[in-house]
Amino acid sequence: MIAPFPFFGSKRDIAAEVWVRLGHPKQYIEPFCGSAAVLLAAPERASLEVVNDMNGFIANFWRATIARADEVARA
């Protein structure tokens, strides 16, 4: 899956390599979420996935996407 918006500093180009090195973790914590490119490229879901970002707008976007994906897509 590709991130829904471009993001300066995105890790999209290295996401596959990140997962090669991480393997299949039981828990994944992303301290610098941004466009969530690494999480979206995960080969499988972890039992716990935590995303965080200092930018409140980004954090709220992901919260809204999880809670009300259809409304976010329409907006």
N, C-alpha and C positions, 0 to 999 in steps of 0.2 A: 504494500500500500504506500502511496506517495503522500507526503505531508500536504494538507489542504491549502497551504500558503507558503510563498517563498520566505526565507528567513536569513538575514545576514549572519554568517557564522554557522550555518546549518552543517550538521554532521552527516547529511544524506549520502555524500560521496564515499564516506568511510564506514557507513552503517554495517554493511555486510562483513567487513573485516573486524569490526567491533564484536559482532556475534560469533565469528570464528574464534576469537580469543576468549570470549566469555563462556562459550559453550551453551549449556542449558541451565541457567541458574534457577533456583526455586523462587527467588525473590529478585526483583529488579527495581532499583531506585535511581531515578534520573534527576540529579540536582540542578541541571541547566536544561530545562525542557525545550524551550523555544518552539520549533515546529514539530517536536516529538518524532523527528525522523528516525532516530535509533529505535525507539519503542515500536513505531509503526513497521519497521523492517524486521522485527523479531520473528524468527522461524516458528516459534510457538509461544503461547502465553505462559507467564509465570503465575504462581499461585497468588503472589502479591506484586502489584505494579504501582509504584508511587512516582508521580511527576511533580516537579517544583520549578518555579522560576521567579526571579526577583520582580519581573514585570507583572504587575497585577492584572493587566489586560489579557496577557497570554494565559495566566492561570485561570481567569474567569472564562475565557474562550473554551478551554478544555473542560472545565466544570460544566458549562452549558452544553457542550457537545455530548458529554456523557449523560447528562440529565434529560436533555431535550434535543436530540440529534435532528429530528425532522424540522423543528422550528429554526434551528441554526442553519440548516441547509436552505430553507426558504428565505431566510434573511440574507 
